[in-house]
């Protein structure tokens, strides 16, 4: 007796329907054109302590999922893009 193999790649009628029952052939997926790549930095112990302090402050306000260090650095980069260049220069000089 032979068994039929299931074809998991075959499309069904439900694949083309969205929640409203209308046909939808397009998915709303965000694709990054340039993949993220790892970058490493050498930080002093005091810098790591400061990052952990900032991370604790951010996670106190966030009630859903805790942030990780990568999210924190991305947020700080965005904050730096909106900040005045003189303020950034002063903070860099203070940290040295």
Phi and psi restraints in degrees (range 20) as a CNS / XPLOR table:
assign (resid 1 and name C) (resid 2 and name N)
       (resid 2 and name CA) (resid 2 and name C) 1.0 -97.1 20.0 2
assign (resid 2 and name N) (resid 2 and name CA)
       (resid 2 and name C) (resid 3 and name N) 1.0 147.2 20.0 2
assign (resid 2 and name C) (resid 3 and name N)
       (resid 3 and name CA) (resid 3 and name C) 1.0 -107.8 20.0 2
assign (resid 3 and name N) (resid 3 and name CA)
       (resid 3 and name C) (resid 4 and name N) 1.0 147.3 20.0 2
assign (resid 3 and name C) (resid 4 and name N)
       (resid 4 and name CA) (resid 4 and name C) 1.0 -81.9 20.0 2
assign (resid 4 and name N) (resid 4 and name CA)
       (resid 4 and name C) (resid 5 and name N) 1.0 139.0 20.0 2
assign (resid 4 and name C) (resid 5 and name N)
       (resid 5 and name CA) (resid 5 and name C) 1.0 -86.5 20.0 2
assign (resid 5 and name N) (resid 5 and name CA)
       (resid 5 and name C) (resid 6 and name N) 1.0 140.6 20.0 2
assign (resid 5 and name C) (resid 6 and name N)
       (resid 6 and name CA) (resid 6 and name C) 1.0 -82.3 20.0 2
assign (resid 6 and name N) (resid 6 and name CA)
       (resid 6 and name C) (resid 7 and name N) 1.0 130.3 20.0 2
assign (resid 6 and name C) (resid 7 and name N)
       (resid 7 and name CA) (resid 7 and name C) 1.0 -96.6 20.0 2
assign (resid 7 and name N) (resid 7 and name CA)
       (resid 7 and name C) (resid 8 and name N) 1.0 100.2 20.0 2
assign (resid 7 and name C) (resid 8 and name N)
       (resid 8 and name CA) (resid 8 and name C) 1.0 -75.7 20.0 2
assign (resid 8 and name N) (resid 8 and name CA)
       (resid 8 and name C) (resid 9 and name N) 1.0 -14.1 20.0 2
assign (resid 8 and name C) (resid 9 and name N)
       (resid 9 and name CA) (resid 9 and name C) 1.0 -87.5 20.0 2
assign (resid 9 and name N) (resid 9 and name CA)
       (resid 9 and name C) (resid 10 and name N) 1.0 -10.4 20.0 2
assign (resid 9 and name C) (resid 10 and name N)
       (resid 10 and name CA) (resid 10 and name C) 1.0 -72.5 20.0 2
assign (resid 10 and name N) (resid 10 and name CA)
       (resid 10 and name C) (resid 11 and name N) 1.0 141.9 20.0 2
assign (resid 10 and name C) (resid 11 and name N)
       (resid 11 and name CA) (resid 11 and name C) 1.0 -84.8 20.0 2
assign (resid 11 and name N) (resid 11 and name CA)
       (resid 11 and name C) (resid 12 and name N) 1.0 144.3 20.0 2
assign (resid 11 and name C) (resid 12 and name N)
       (resid 12 and name CA) (resid 12 and name C) 1.0 -109.8 20.0 2
assign (resid 12 and name N) (resid 12 and name CA)
       (resid 12 and name C) (resid 13 and name N) 1.0 173.8 20.0 2
assign (resid 12 and name C) (resid 13 and name N)
       (resid 13 and name CA) (resid 13 and name C) 1.0 -66.2 20.0 2
assign (resid 13 and name N) (resid 13 and name CA)
       (resid 13 and name C) (resid 14 and name N) 1.0 -31.8 20.0 2
assign (resid 13 and name C) (resid 14 and name N)
       (resid 14 and name CA) (resid 14 and name C) 1.0 -73.6 20.0 2
assign (resid 14 and name N) (resid 14 and name CA)
       (resid 14 and name C) (resid 15 and name N) 1.0 -19.5 20.0 2
assign (resid 14 and name C) (resid 15 and name N)
       (resid 15 and name CA) (resid 15 and name C) 1.0 -64.3 20.0 2
assign (resid 15 and name N) (resid 15 and name CA)
       (resid 15 and name C) (resid 16 and name N) 1.0 -28.9 20.0 2
assign (resid 15 and name C) (resid 16 and name N)
       (resid 16 and name CA) (resid 16 and name C) 1.0 -93.0 20.0 2
assign (resid 16 and name N) (resid 16 and name CA)
       (resid 16 and name C) (resid 17 and name N) 1.0 1.1 20.0 2
assign (resid 16 and name C) (resid 17 and name N)
       (resid 17 and name CA) (resid 17 and name C) 1.0 -106.1 20.0 2
assign (resid 17 and name N) (resid 17 and name CA)
       (resid 17 and name C) (resid 18 and name N) 1.0 141.9 20.0 2
assign (resid 17 and name C) (resid 18 and name N)
       (resid 18 and name CA) (resid 18 and name C) 1.0 -99.7 20.0 2
assign (resid 18 and name N) (resid 18 and name CA)
       (resid 18 and name C) (resid 19 and name N) 1.0 -167.9 20.0 2
assign (resid 18 and name C) (resid 19 and name N)
       (resid 19 and name CA) (resid 19 and name C) 1.0 -64.1 20.0 2
assign (resid 19 and name N) (resid 19 and name CA)
       (resid 19 and name C) (resid 20 and name N) 1.0 -29.3 20.0 2
assign (resid 19 and name C) (resid 20 and name N)
       (resid 20 and name CA) (resid 20 and name C) 1.0 -84.8 20.0 2
assign (resid 20 and name N) (resid 20 and name CA)
       (resid 20 and name C) (resid 21 and name N) 1.0 -4.4 20.0 2
assign (resid 20 and name C) (resid 21 and name N)
       (resid 21 and name CA) (resid 21 and name C) 1.0 92.1 20.0 2
assign (resid 21 and name N) (resid 21 and name CA)
       (resid 21 and name C) (resid 22 and name N) 1.0 1.0 20.0 2
assign (resid 21 and name C) (resid 22 and name N)
       (resid 22 and name CA) (resid 22 and name C) 1.0 -92.5 20.0 2
assign (resid 22 and name N) (resid 22 and name CA)
       (resid 22 and name C) (resid 23 and name N) 1.0 154.6 20.0 2
assign (resid 22 and name C) (resid 23 and name N)
       (resid 23 and name CA) (resid 23 and name C) 1.0 -69.2 20.0 2
assign (resid 23 and name N) (resid 23 and name CA)
       (resid 23 and name C) (resid 24 and name N) 1.0 136.8 20.0 2
assign (resid 23 and name C) (resid 24 and name N)
       (resid 24 and name CA) (resid 24 and name C) 1.0 -141.7 20.0 2
assign (resid 24 and name N) (resid 24 and name CA)
       (resid 24 and name C) (resid 25 and name N) 1.0 109.8 20.0 2
assign (resid 24 and name C) (resid 25 and name N)
       (resid 25 and name CA) (resid 25 and name C) 1.0 -98.8 20.0 2
assign (resid 25 and name N) (resid 25 and name CA)
       (resid 25 and name C) (resid 26 and name N) 1.0 0.6 20.0 2
assign (resid 25 and name C) (resid 26 and name N)
       (resid 26 and name CA) (resid 26 and name C) 1.0 -119.2 20.0 2
assign (resid 26 and name N) (resid 26 and name CA)
       (resid 26 and name C) (resid 27 and name N) 1.0 132.2 20.0 2
assign (resid 26 and name C) (resid 27 and name N)
       (resid 27 and name CA) (resid 27 and name C) 1.0 -99.5 20.0 2
assign (resid 27 and name N) (resid 27 and name CA)
       (resid 27 and name C) (resid 28 and name N) 1.0 150.1 20.0 2
assign (resid 27 and name C) (resid 28 and name N)
       (resid 28 and name CA) (resid 28 and name C) 1.0 -97.5 20.0 2
assign (resid 28 and name N) (resid 28 and name CA)
       (resid 28 and name C) (resid 29 and name N) 1.0 73.0 20.0 2
assign (resid 28 and name C) (resid 29 and name N)
       (resid 29 and name CA) (resid 29 and name C) 1.0 -111.5 20.0 2
assign (resid 29 and name N) (resid 29 and name CA)
       (resid 29 and name C) (resid 30 and name N) 1.0 131.2 20.0 2
assign (resid 29 and name C) (resid 30 and name N)
       (resid 30 and name CA) (resid 30 and name C) 1.0 -86.0 20.0 2
assign (resid 30 and name N) (resid 30 and name CA)
       (resid 30 and name C) (resid 31 and name N) 1.0 123.1 20.0 2
assign (resid 30 and name C) (resid 31 and name N)
       (resid 31 and name CA) (resid 31 and name C) 1.0 -116.3 20.0 2
assign (resid 31 and name N) (resid 31 and name CA)
       (resid 31 and name C) (resid 32 and name N) 1.0 128.9 20.0 2
assign (resid 31 and name C) (resid 32 and name N)
       (resid 32 and name CA) (resid 32 and name C) 1.0 -80.1 20.0 2
assign (resid 32 and name N) (resid 32 and name CA)
       (resid 32 and name C) (resid 33 and name N) 1.0 128.2 20.0 2
assign (resid 32 and name C) (resid 33 and name N)
       (resid 33 and name CA) (resid 33 and name C) 1.0 -71.6 20.0 2
assign (resid 33 and name N) (resid 33 and name CA)
       (resid 33 and name C) (resid 34 and name N) 1.0 -32.1 20.0 2
assign (resid 33 and name C) (resid 34 and name N)
       (resid 34 and name CA) (resid 34 and name C) 1.0 -117.5 20.0 2
assign (resid 34 and name N) (resid 34 and name CA)
       (resid 34 and name C) (resid 35 and name N) 1.0 119.3 20.0 2
assign (resid 34 and name C) (resid 35 and name N)
       (resid 35 and name CA) (resid 35 and name C) 1.0 -68.2 20.0 2
assign (resid 35 and name N) (resid 35 and name CA)
       (resid 35 and name C) (resid 36 and name N) 1.0 150.9 20.0 2
assign (resid 35 and name C) (resid 36 and name N)
       (resid 36 and name CA) (resid 36 and name C) 1.0 -69.1 20.0 2
assign (resid 36 and name N) (resid 36 and name CA)
       (resid 36 and name C) (resid 37 and name N) 1.0 145.4 20.0 2
assign (resid 36 and name C) (resid 37 and name N)
       (resid 37 and name CA) (resid 37 and name C) 1.0 -130.3 20.0 2
assign (resid 37 and name N) (resid 37 and name CA)
       (resid 37 and name C) (resid 38 and name N) 1.0 145.9 20.0 2
assign (resid 37 and name C) (resid 38 and name N)
       (resid 38 and name CA) (resid 38 and name C) 1.0 -70.8 20.0 2
assign (resid 38 and name N) (resid 38 and name CA)
       (resid 38 and name C) (resid 39 and name N) 1.0 140.4 20.0 2
assign (resid 38 and name C) (resid 39 and name N)
       (resid 39 and name CA) (resid 39 and name C) 1.0 -130.9 20.0 2
assign (resid 39 and name N) (resid 39 and name CA)
       (resid 39 and name C) (resid 40 and name N) 1.0 137.3 20.0 2
assign (resid 39 and name C) (resid 40 and name N)
       (resid 40 and name CA) (resid 40 and name C) 1.0 -116.1 20.0 2
assign (resid 40 and name N) (resid 40 and name CA)
       (resid 40 and name C) (resid 41 and name N) 1.0 149.6 20.0 2
assign (resid 40 and name C) (resid 41 and name N)
       (resid 41 and name CA) (resid 41 and name C) 1.0 -131.4 20.0 2
assign (resid 41 and name N) (resid 41 and name CA)
       (resid 41 and name C) (resid 42 and name N) 1.0 153.2 20.0 2
assign (resid 41 and name C) (resid 42 and name N)
       (resid 42 and name CA) (resid 42 and name C) 1.0 -101.2 20.0 2
assign (resid 42 and name N) (resid 42 and name CA)
       (resid 42 and name C) (resid 43 and name N) 1.0 116.1 20.0 2
assign (resid 42 and name C) (resid 43 and name N)
       (resid 43 and name CA) (resid 43 and name C) 1.0 -114.4 20.0 2
assign (resid 43 and name N) (resid 43 and name CA)
       (resid 43 and name C) (resid 44 and name N) 1.0 148.3 20.0 2
assign (resid 43 and name C) (resid 44 and name N)
       (resid 44 and name CA) (resid 44 and name C) 1.0 -78.2 20.0 2
assign (resid 44 and name N) (resid 44 and name CA)
       (resid 44 and name C) (resid 45 and name N) 1.0 168.3 20.0 2
assign (resid 44 and name C) (resid 45 and name N)
       (resid 45 and name CA) (resid 45 and name C) 1.0 -62.1 20.0 2
assign (resid 45 and name N) (resid 45 and name CA)
       (resid 45 and name C) (resid 46 and name N) 1.0 -39.6 20.0 2
assign (resid 45 and name C) (resid 46 and name N)
       (resid 46 and name CA) (resid 46 and name C) 1.0 -64.8 20.0 2
assign (resid 46 and name N) (resid 46 and name CA)
       (resid 46 and name C) (resid 47 and name N) 1.0 -34.3 20.0 2
assign (resid 46 and name C) (resid 47 and name N)
       (resid 47 and name CA) (resid 47 and name C) 1.0 -66.1 20.0 2
assign (resid 47 and name N) (resid 47 and name CA)
       (resid 47 and name C) (resid 48 and name N) 1.0 -41.5 20.0 2
assign (resid 47 and name C) (resid 48 and name N)
       (resid 48 and name CA) (resid 48 and name C) 1.0 -65.9 20.0 2
assign (resid 48 and name N) (resid 48 and name CA)
       (resid 48 and name C) (resid 49 and name N) 1.0 -36.9 20.0 2
assign (resid 48 and name C) (resid 49 and name N)
       (resid 49 and name CA) (resid 49 and name C) 1.0 -64.4 20.0 2
assign (resid 49 and name N) (resid 49 and name CA)
       (resid 49 and name C) (resid 50 and name N) 1.0 -41.5 20.0 2
assign (resid 49 and name C) (resid 50 and name N)
       (resid 50 and name CA) (resid 50 and name C) 1.0 -64.2 20.0 2
assign (resid 50 and name N) (resid 50 and name CA)
       (resid 50 and name C) (resid 51 and name N) 1.0 -41.4 20.0 2
assign (resid 50 and name C) (resid 51 and name N)
       (resid 51 and name CA) (resid 51 and name C) 1.0 -61.4 20.0 2
assign (resid 51 and name N) (resid 51 and name CA)
       (resid 51 and name C) (resid 52 and name N) 1.0 -44.0 20.0 2
assign (resid 51 and name C) (resid 52 and name N)
       (resid 52 and name CA) (resid 52 and name C) 1.0 -64.4 20.0 2
assign (resid 52 and name N) (resid 52 and name CA)
       (resid 52 and name C) (resid 53 and name N) 1.0 -37.2 20.0 2
assign (resid 52 and name C) (resid 53 and name N)
       (resid 53 and name CA) (resid 53 and name C) 1.0 -64.7 20.0 2
assign (resid 53 and name N) (resid 53 and name CA)
       (resid 53 and name C) (resid 54 and name N) 1.0 -44.5 20.0 2
assign (resid 53 and name C) (resid 54 and name N)
       (resid 54 and name CA) (resid 54 and name C) 1.0 -64.2 20.0 2
assign (resid 54 and name N) (resid 54 and name CA)
       (resid 54 and name C) (resid 55 and name N) 1.0 -39.6 20.0 2
assign (resid 54 and name C) (resid 55 and name N)
       (resid 55 and name CA) (resid 55 and name C) 1.0 -63.1 20.0 2
assign (resid 55 and name N) (resid 55 and name CA)
       (resid 55 and name C) (resid 56 and name N) 1.0 -40.6 20.0 2
assign (resid 55 and name C) (resid 56 and name N)
       (resid 56 and name CA) (resid 56 and name C) 1.0 -62.7 20.0 2
assign (resid 56 and name N) (resid 56 and name CA)
       (resid 56 and name C) (resid 57 and name N) 1.0 -42.8 20.0 2
assign (resid 56 and name C) (resid 57 and name N)
       (resid 57 and name CA) (resid 57 and name C) 1.0 -61.9 20.0 2
assign (resid 57 and name N) (resid 57 and name CA)
       (resid 57 and name C) (resid 58 and name N) 1.0 -43.4 20.0 2
assign (resid 57 and name C) (resid 58 and name N)
       (resid 58 and name CA) (resid 58 and name C) 1.0 -67.3 20.0 2
assign (resid 58 and name N) (resid 58 and name CA)
       (resid 58 and name C) (resid 59 and name N) 1.0 -38.5 20.0 2
assign (resid 58 and name C) (resid 59 and name N)
       (resid 59 and name CA) (resid 59 and name C) 1.0 -75.0 20.0 2
assign (resid 59 and name N) (resid 59 and name CA)
       (resid 59 and name C) (resid 60 and name N) 1.0 -20.2 20.0 2
assign (resid 59 and name C) (resid 60 and name N)
       (resid 60 and name CA) (resid 60 and name C) 1.0 -66.7 20.0 2
assign (resid 60 and name N) (resid 60 and name CA)
       (resid 60 and name C) (resid 61 and name N) 1.0 -35.0 20.0 2
assign (resid 60 and name C) (resid 61 and name N)
       (resid 61 and name CA) (resid 61 and name C) 1.0 -82.9 20.0 2
assign (resid 61 and name N) (resid 61 and name CA)
       (resid 61 and name C) (resid 62 and name N) 1.0 -26.9 20.0 2
assign (resid 61 and name C) (resid 62 and name N)
       (resid 62 and name CA) (resid 62 and name C) 1.0 -86.1 20.0 2
assign (resid 62 and name N) (resid 62 and name CA)
       (resid 62 and name C) (resid 63 and name N) 1.0 118.8 20.0 2
assign (resid 62 and name C) (resid 63 and name N)
       (resid 63 and name CA) (resid 63 and name C) 1.0 -99.0 20.0 2
assign (resid 63 and name N) (resid 63 and name CA)
       (resid 63 and name C) (resid 64 and name N) 1.0 -13.1 20.0 2
assign (resid 63 and name C) (resid 64 and name N)
       (resid 64 and name CA) (resid 64 and name C) 1.0 -87.1 20.0 2
assign (resid 64 and name N) (resid 64 and name CA)
       (resid 64 and name C) (resid 65 and name N) 1.0 -89.7 20.0 2
assign (resid 64 and name C) (resid 65 and name N)
       (resid 65 and name CA) (resid 65 and name C) 1.0 -109.8 20.0 2
assign (resid 65 and name N) (resid 65 and name CA)
       (resid 65 and name C) (resid 66 and name N) 1.0 135.2 20.0 2
assign (resid 65 and name C) (resid 66 and name N)
       (resid 66 and name CA) (resid 66 and name C) 1.0 -67.5 20.0 2
assign (resid 66 and name N) (resid 66 and name CA)
       (resid 66 and name C) (resid 67 and name N) 1.0 145.3 20.0 2
assign (resid 66 and name C) (resid 67 and name N)
       (resid 67 and name CA) (resid 67 and name C) 1.0 -77.3 20.0 2
assign (resid 67 and name N) (resid 67 and name CA)
       (resid 67 and name C) (resid 68 and name N) 1.0 156.1 20.0 2
assign (resid 67 and name C) (resid 68 and name N)
       (resid 68 and name CA) (resid 68 and name C) 1.0 -109.6 20.0 2
assign (resid 68 and name N) (resid 68 and name CA)
       (resid 68 and name C) (resid 69 and name N) 1.0 177.4 20.0 2
assign (resid 68 and name C) (resid 69 and name N)
       (resid 69 and name CA) (resid 69 and name C) 1.0 -63.5 20.0 2
assign (resid 69 and name N) (resid 69 and name CA)
       (resid 69 and name C) (resid 70 and name N) 1.0 -34.6 20.0 2
assign (resid 69 and name C) (resid 70 and name N)
       (resid 70 and name CA) (resid 70 and name C) 1.0 -64.3 20.0 2
assign (resid 70 and name N) (resid 70 and name CA)
       (resid 70 and name C) (resid 71 and name N) 1.0 -44.6 20.0 2
assign (resid 70 and name C) (resid 71 and name N)
       (resid 71 and name CA) (resid 71 and name C) 1.0 -62.6 20.0 2
assign (resid 71 and name N) (resid 71 and name CA)
       (resid 71 and name C) (resid 72 and name N) 1.0 -39.4 20.0 2
assign (resid 71 and name C) (resid 72 and name N)
       (resid 72 and name CA) (resid 72 and name C) 1.0 -62.0 20.0 2
assign (resid 72 and name N) (resid 72 and name CA)
       (resid 72 and name C) (resid 73 and name N) 1.0 -46.9 20.0 2
assign (resid 72 and name C) (resid 73 and name N)
       (resid 73 and name CA) (resid 73 and name C) 1.0 -62.4 20.0 2
assign (resid 73 and name N) (resid 73 and name CA)
       (resid 73 and name C) (resid 74 and name N) 1.0 -40.9 20.0 2
assign (resid 73 and name C) (resid 74 and name N)
       (resid 74 and name CA) (resid 74 and name C) 1.0 -62.0 20.0 2
assign (resid 74 and name N) (resid 74 and name CA)
       (resid 74 and name C) (resid 75 and name N) 1.0 -41.6 20.0 2
assign (resid 74 and name C) (resid 75 and name N)
       (resid 75 and name CA) (resid 75 and name C) 1.0 -64.8 20.0 2
assign (resid 75 and name N) (resid 75 and name CA)
       (resid 75 and name C) (resid 76 and name N) 1.0 -40.3 20.0 2
assign (resid 75 and name C) (resid 76 and name N)
       (resid 76 and name CA) (resid 76 and name C) 1.0 -67.5 20.0 2
assign (resid 76 and name N) (resid 76 and name CA)
       (resid 76 and name C) (resid 77 and name N) 1.0 -32.8 20.0 2
assign (resid 76 and name C) (resid 77 and name N)
       (resid 77 and name CA) (resid 77 and name C) 1.0 -64.8 20.0 2
assign (resid 77 and name N) (resid 77 and name CA)
       (resid 77 and name C) (resid 78 and name N) 1.0 -43.2 20.0 2
assign (resid 77 and name C) (resid 78 and name N)
       (resid 78 and name CA) (resid 78 and name C) 1.0 -64.6 20.0 2
assign (resid 78 and name N) (resid 78 and name CA)
       (resid 78 and name C) (resid 79 and name N) 1.0 -38.5 20.0 2
assign (resid 78 and name C) (resid 79 and name N)
       (resid 79 and name CA) (resid 79 and name C) 1.0 -62.7 20.0 2
assign (resid 79 and name N) (resid 79 and name CA)
       (resid 79 and name C) (resid 80 and name N) 1.0 -39.8 20.0 2
assign (resid 79 and name C) (resid 80 and name N)
       (resid 80 and name CA) (resid 80 and name C) 1.0 -66.3 20.0 2
assign (resid 80 and name N) (resid 80 and name CA)
       (resid 80 and name C) (resid 81 and name N) 1.0 -32.2 20.0 2
assign (resid 80 and name C) (resid 81 and name N)
       (resid 81 and name CA) (resid 81 and name C) 1.0 -70.0 20.0 2
assign (resid 81 and name N) (resid 81 and name CA)
       (resid 81 and name C) (resid 82 and name N) 1.0 -26.8 20.0 2
assign (resid 81 and name C) (resid 82 and name N)
       (resid 82 and name CA) (resid 82 and name C) 1.0 -91.4 20.0 2
assign (resid 82 and name N) (resid 82 and name CA)
       (resid 82 and name C) (resid 83 and name N) 1.0 -12.4 20.0 2
assign (resid 82 and name C) (resid 83 and name N)
       (resid 83 and name CA) (resid 83 and name C) 1.0 -82.2 20.0 2
assign (resid 83 and name N) (resid 83 and name CA)
       (resid 83 and name C) (resid 84 and name N) 1.0 162.2 20.0 2
assign (resid 83 and name C) (resid 84 and name N)
       (resid 84 and name CA) (resid 84 and name C) 1.0 -74.2 20.0 2
assign (resid 84 and name N) (resid 84 and name CA)
       (resid 84 and name C) (resid 85 and name N) 1.0 142.6 20.0 2
assign (resid 84 and name C) (resid 85 and name N)
       (resid 85 and name CA) (resid 85 and name C) 1.0 -65.5 20.0 2
assign (resid 85 and name N) (resid 85 and name CA)
       (resid 85 and name C) (resid 86 and name N) 1.0 -30.3 20.0 2
assign (resid 85 and name C) (resid 86 and name N)
       (resid 86 and name CA) (resid 86 and name C) 1.0 -67.5 20.0 2
assign (resid 86 and name N) (resid 86 and name CA)
       (resid 86 and name C) (resid 87 and name N) 1.0 -39.2 20.0 2
assign (resid 86 and name C) (resid 87 and name N)
       (resid 87 and name CA) (resid 87 and name C) 1.0 -63.6 20.0 2
assign (resid 87 and name N) (resid 87 and name CA)
       (resid 87 and name C) (resid 88 and name N) 1.0 -42.1 20.0 2
assign (resid 87 and name C) (resid 88 and name N)
       (resid 88 and name CA) (resid 88 and name C) 1.0 -62.3 20.0 2
assign (resid 88 and name N) (resid 88 and name CA)
       (resid 88 and name C) (resid 89 and name N) 1.0 -44.6 20.0 2
assign (resid 88 and name C) (resid 89 and name N)
       (resid 89 and name CA) (resid 89 and name C) 1.0 -62.2 20.0 2
assign (resid 89 and name N) (resid 89 and name CA)
       (resid 89 and name C) (resid 90 and name N) 1.0 -40.6 20.0 2
assign (resid 89 and name C) (resid 90 and name N)
       (resid 90 and name CA) (resid 90 and name C) 1.0 -62.8 20.0 2
assign (resid 90 and name N) (resid 90 and name CA)
       (resid 90 and name C) (resid 91 and name N) 1.0 -43.7 20.0 2
assign (resid 90 and name C) (resid 91 and name N)
       (resid 91 and name CA) (resid 91 and name C) 1.0 -67.0 20.0 2
assign (resid 91 and name N) (resid 91 and name CA)
       (resid 91 and name C) (resid 92 and name N) 1.0 -35.7 20.0 2
assign (resid 91 and name C) (resid 92 and name N)
       (resid 92 and name CA) (resid 92 and name C) 1.0 -64.7 20.0 2
assign (resid 92 and name N) (resid 92 and name CA)
       (resid 92 and name C) (resid 93 and name N) 1.0 -42.9 20.0 2
assign (resid 92 and name C) (resid 93 and name N)
       (resid 93 and name CA) (resid 93 and name C) 1.0 -65.7 20.0 2
assign (resid 93 and name N) (resid 93 and name CA)
       (resid 93 and name C) (resid 94 and name N) 1.0 -35.7 20.0 2
assign (resid 93 and name C) (resid 94 and name N)
       (resid 94 and name CA) (resid 94 and name C) 1.0 -67.3 20.0 2
assign (resid 94 and name N) (resid 94 and name CA)
       (resid 94 and name C) (resid 95 and name N) 1.0 -33.3 20.0 2
assign (resid 94 and name C) (resid 95 and name N)
       (resid 95 and name CA) (resid 95 and name C) 1.0 -78.8 20.0 2
assign (resid 95 and name N) (resid 95 and name CA)
       (resid 95 and name C) (resid 96 and name N) 1.0 -15.5 20.0 2
